[in-house]
Amino acid sequence: MSFEVPAPPARLPRLEPLILNLAPTGMVPTRAMSPHVPLRVEEIVKDVLAAAELGITTAHLHARDESGKPTPRKEIYARIIGGIREKLPDLVLCVSCSGRHFSDLKDRAEVLELEGDLKPDMASLTLSSLNFTREASMNAPHTVRELAQRMKDRGIVPEIEIFDLGMVNVLKTLQARDLVPAPAFVNLLLGNIATAQADLLEIGTLVSRLPEDSLWNLAGFGAAQLPVAALAVGHAPGVRVGLEDNLWLDAERALPADNGGLVKRVHDLAAVLGRAIMSPTRLRELLDLPKRDA
């Protein structure tokens, strides 16, 4: 009796190096929640520079005032951006235009007015209103369109934030109206109580509906961050991690995280799979961002 040896399975397509997006601060974490969350300008700059030493592609920045509260003021963002670019001019920097604490369009768009070396490369654009556990993020349709238009006028690439399937439809509409460029840079944000969960079926559905050329990143909230990061390292163009989304290294909340540890964990996962981390220069090429000296 003879047996036919089956042909080996076809190899998976080789992925580009992994986009590693650090979200170091956010709007919610406080010093009481974590001793490691960077709040002051110099703390945020220090954390981003230290993470860049390990290897990141881009940083998603939120500003805090002197009391540690979130602020949309451009002069504070200017100090953060200037402090990072003094050491790392090529790192891709994204600023927040979030509607979680600020509903007024003037406040949210103020940071887009920065000029020259202080102008951000990217700015966040959440495509619809949504609820978090204790508060809402308000993103009215006219606000989303106006922010997108101002980003386009200023040559700032939107960092699209998608929390559920309806927001994918908004992305396609904005691209059809030439308000959002292609390829779109998209963060799929998973695990919030009122939106898409860190579930394979839900992730697959979101990805399947995105415009084909999208550079999509996966981000998990809380205990979902590690399994989502592992999935992203194996299959996604990019991953987002940082203390904005998760304060713990373990599901039992026994080991407080810091931004360096969360970045290193992604590097460890990527090393197992033999996947490199994308350089900021390469992301600039993919998004047609201005070149900066490394």
N, C-alpha and C positions, 0 to 999 in steps of 0.2 A: 504494500500500500504506500502510495506517495502523497505527500502533502505539498500544496502550492503555498509558497511563502508570499504573504501579501506585500504589495509595494509600500514603501514608507510613506507616511502622510506628507502632503505638500507643506513646505515651510510657510510659517506665517510671514506676512510682509514685514520687512525690517522697518521699525519705527525710527523717526528722527530722534536726536537727543531730546531728553525730557525737559520741558519748560517747568522750572521750579519757581513758583510765585510765593513770596513770603508776605503774609499779612500780620505785622508785628503787634498792632495795638487795638484797632477797632474803636467802637464807641461805647462798649459796655464794660469791659474789664476794669476793675479798680485795684488799688493796692491792697484793699481788704480781701479781695478775691484771690489775688496772687501777688507775692512779693517780687515776681519777675517781670510783670507787665511794664513796658517802657511808656512813660507818660510825658516827661519833660522832653523838650526838643533834643537836648544832648543825649538823653537815654535812647530815644528812637534812632537817632543817627548812629549811636554806638552799636545798637543791636543789628541794624541793617548792615553796617560795615563788617561786623563780626560774622554775620551769616554769609556775606559775600566772600569772605575769606574761605569759608567752607565750600561755597559755590551755589549761587542762586542766579536766576535769569532776570527777575523783575521783583519789585517791591510795591505792595498796595498800601498806601499811606493814609492814616488819619491823623489829624492834628488835635492837640489838647492845649488848653490855656494854662496859666500859671497855677490854677487851683486843681488841675487834672481833669476838668470837664471838656467834653468835645467842643470844638470851635471850627467854624468855616473860614476864619480870618486868613486872608492870603499872606499877611506878613509873617504869620507863624509857619505856614507851609513854606514860605520862601526860606526861612531859616533851616527847616528840615532838608529841603531840596539842596540848598547851598552847601550845607554841611556834608551831605553825601557826595555831591558832585565835586567838591574840592578834592576828595580822595579817589572817587570812582566816577569819572564823568560819563562812562558808557553804560552804567547800570540803567535799565529801563525803569522809570519811575512813574507810578500811577497815583493820582490823588483821588480822594473821595468826594463825590457830589451827592451823598446819601440824603434821603428824605426821612431818615429815622428820627432825627432830632430837629431838623430844620425844614420847614415847609415852604418858606419864602424863596422864590426863584432867585432873587438878587443875592441872598446869602449863599445858596447852593452853587451859583455860577461864579462867585467872586474869585475863587482860586484859578479859574480859567483865564483871568486877566494878566497873570504873571508873564513877564517878558524875558527875552534873551536866554541866558543860561539858567534862569530860574523857572522857565516855562516847563510844565510837566510834559512828559511824552504821551501819557494816557490819562484818562479820567473815568471814574466808574459811572455806569448808566444802568440803573435798575429799571426794568421795562414795564412794571406795573406795581400797584399798591399791594401790600401783603401784611399779614399779622405775624408778629413774633409772640413769644410766650406772654409778655407783659405789655407790649406796646405795638404800634403799627408803624410801617414805613409807607409814607404817602407819596405816590408817584402818579399824579393825574396825567391823562394822555397829553394835554397841551404842554405840561412841564417836561415830560419825556422828549417830546418833539423839539421843544425850544432848547433844552440842554444839548441834544444831538446836533442841532443846527449851530449852536455856539461852538461846540467842539470842532465841527467841520470848518467853520469860519476861521478858527484859530489854528488849524492844523494839528489838533490833538486827537489821538485815536481813542475811541470809546472802548472801555473794558466792560463788555456786556455782562450784566448779572441776571441769570435766569434761575428762577426758583420753581417754576412749574411749566406745564405744557403750553398754556395760553401765552406765556411770554415768548415762546418760540415763534408763534404766529406774529407777535408784535415785531420781533427781529426781522422777519421776512418782509413785513410791511414797510419798515424803516429802510431796508435795503432797496425795496422797489421804488421808494421815493428819493433814493440817493442821499439819505441822511446818515447812513452807516456804511462804511466801506466794506469791501470784500478783499481778502478774507476777514471775517469778523473774529475778534478775540473774545471768547465766551467763557465765563465761569459758570458751571452748573453747580449750584449750592444746595446741598442735600442734608436732610435730617431735621430741618426746622419743623415745628409742630404743625403748622398750617399749610405746608407746601410739600414738594416732592421728597420722598424718603430715600435713604441709602439702601435701596433695594435694586437688585439686578434688573428686574423687569422695568421698573420706573426709569432707571438710568438708561437702559437700552432704548426705551421709547423716546426719551428726550434726545438722545444722540441720533436716532434714526430720522428725526424730524428736522434736525439742524441743516442749514445750507451746507452743501457737500464740502466746501473748501474751508469751513470754520476751523479755527484753532481752539479746540475745546479743552478746558481744564476741569478736573473734578475737585470738589472741596466738600469735606464732611464736617458737620458740627458735632462738638463734644466727643462722645465715645465712638462716633462714626468716623472720626478723622483717620484713624489708623487703617481700618479695612478699606475705606475709600481710597486712601493714598496707595495702598498695596495694589488695588485694582487699576488705579491710574498709571502706576509705574509699569505695569504689564501691558496696558492696552490703550492709554489715552495720550494725546499730544502733550498734556501738561497736568500739573497738580498744584493745588494751593494748600499751604499749611501755615500755622502761626497762632499766636495767642489770641488773636481776634476771634478765632473759631473754636478754640479748645485750650483749656488750662491744665490738662492732665496727660501724663504719659501712659496711664493705665485706666481701664474701665472701672476699677474699684475706687478711683480718685484717692489713691494713697501716695502717688509720686507726682509732685508738682512739676509741670513742664516749664521749659524756657524756650525761647525762639531758636537758639542754637541747637538744643537737643532735638527739637522737632525737624529742623533742617537736616541734621545728621542722620536721623532715622530714615528719611527719604533717600539719602545717599547710600545707606546700608542696603535698603531694599533694591535700589537701582544697581548696586554692585552685584548682588546675587543674580540678577538677570542680565548682567553685562551691558547695562544701558548707561550712556553718558548723560551729563547734565548740559542742557543747551546754554551756550554763551549769550550774553546780552547782544553781542554784535550780530549773531545769527538771527535772533528775534527781530532786531531792527531791520534786517534784510527782508524777513518774511512779512513784516507789517509796513514796510516802506517808510520807516522812521528815519530821521536825519542821523547820519553817522557822527559818532563822537570818538575822540581819541581814547583808547583804553588806558 
